[in-house]
């Protein structure tokens, strides 16, 4: 078998490039609506908890 092994350079890790001059840091995700909790009523409106309905 002929496999090529890629060796990670110090700049390249499993999370990506750490050099901020070429790759700016990622901006955090902002939500328009609050996150639905598992024990909150389901967003579809059937009256069950989210974890028992659409959260599966």
N, C-alpha and C positions, 0 to 999 in steps of 0.2 A: 504494500500500500504506500502511496506517495501522499503524505499529509504535510501541509505547510503549517508550522506553528507560528502564530502571531505573538510577538513579544510586545507588551504594553510599554510605552515610553513613560517617563515620570509625569508628563502632562496628561496622558490618557489613562483614565481609570474606568471602572465599571460605571461610574456616575457621569462620565463625560469629561470634557476638557476643563481644566482648572485655570487656564490662562484667560484672565478677564479682558486682555487686550483684543483677543480674537472672538471670544464667546462671552457675551455679557451674562451676568447671573439671571436666573429665571425669576420672573415676577410671580408672586403668590396668586392663586386662583381666588377670585372674589365671586360670591354668589349673589344673584338678584333677590332670591327668596331664601329664608332660613332652611337649613338642612332638616329633613324629616327624620325624627327619631324612631327607633324600632317600636316603642310602646305608644306612639302617637296614633290617633285615628288615621286610617288609610286615606290617601289622597283621591282615590277613586270614588269615595263617598258611600261605600256600602255599610259602614258602621263597624267593621272589624278592625283590629289593630293592623298596622302596616306590616309587622313581621309575619302575620298569619295570612296576609292577602298578597299584595303586590311586592313585598319585600323578599320573596323567595327566589 
